[in-house]
Amino acid sequence: MKAETRSGARSLPRRRKPSLLARVRPFWILLLVVVALLVWAGIWLARSPWFRVSNVTIDVPVGSPVSRDQVSSAAAIAPDANIWLLDAGDIARRIEAIPYVDRATIQRAQFPRPALEIAIEVRRPSACISAGGQDVTIDATARVLQASCAAPALPLIEAGNVTVPAPGGSIADGEIAGLLADERVLAGANLAIRRLSRDRWGGLDAVDATGVTLEFGDDADLAKKAALVQPVRNGIGTKRPIRAIDLRAPKTPTVEFR
């Protein structure tokens, strides 16, 4: 027996709301056409000459060791590239892989014509490393900038048989890091160093810009020993040319004349 309400009337069956799929089904062809048009419009916009890179400007510092051609080659921007679909971060990383490049910035402009501007900051040589039978130039972060020494005026760090990475890599060797730290201490003491090395006992030897050998020995108290160099020079004067100053016993430094 069918259910009745309290008043005795029969209840009507509830009408279910049609599902979303049921409501959309009559329009599926229209939706398919709309999706196809959107895809076609996206492809057309991606290839549209309105967004095609028409000009690439490359700005490098005056006297830069990196040429515009090197930057352009590393950027690898296709002539038909859409300026807004280019991955600026990826372009910058490719350019920054050039050993001498420190930072690359990418800027886009749509008007009057789609254009890309690339600017770079370059690394500066700070020292040369002689190791494993080869010389390389590094910057202040120990990144290898080039094979061979870029300039004879740079301090040369002699590191024996240590293996150094190719240009673009960074030196992580502890021995070289220690020598570079010592070179910074000497530079802080206003000593212009031409060459830095270890003697046979592991002590620190340096040759300054005047050709005088500075024998420091243990570098644990290097700053204190470095501070004695100029007073020793002042005490001797300029009458006799100095060959070497032995600071291994800082309380009694000795001088060797030519």
GIQUIFEN-V565306 format. One line per field, one symbol per residue. ss: DSSP state (H for helix, E for strand, C for the rest). phi: phi as a letter, one per 40 degrees, with the letter a starting at -180 (. if undefined). A space follows every 10 residues. Layout:
ss=???
phi=???
This chain:
ss=CCCECCCCCE CCCCCCCCCH HHHHHCCHHH HHHHHHHHHH HHHHHHHCHH HECCEEEEEC CCCCCCCHHH HHHHHCCCCC CECCCCCHHH HHHHHHCCCC EEEEEEEEEC CCCCEEEEEE EECCCCEEEE ECCEEEEECC CCEEEEECCC CCCCCEEECC CCCCCCCCCE CCCHHHHHHH HHHHHHHHCC CCEEEEEECC CCCEEEEECC CCEEEEECCC CHHHHHHHHH HHHHHHCCCC CEEEEECCCH HHCEEEEC
phi=.ccbcccgcc cccccccccd ccccdcbccc cccccccccc ccccccbccc bccbabbbbb ccgccbcccc cccccfcccb cccccccccc ccccccccdc ccabbbbbac bcbdabbbbb bbcbcbabbb aggabbbbbc cgcccacgcc accccbccbg cccbccdhcb cbccccdccc cccccccccg bcccababcc cgccbbbccc gccbccgccc bccccccccc dcccccgbcb cccabcbcbc cbcbbbcc
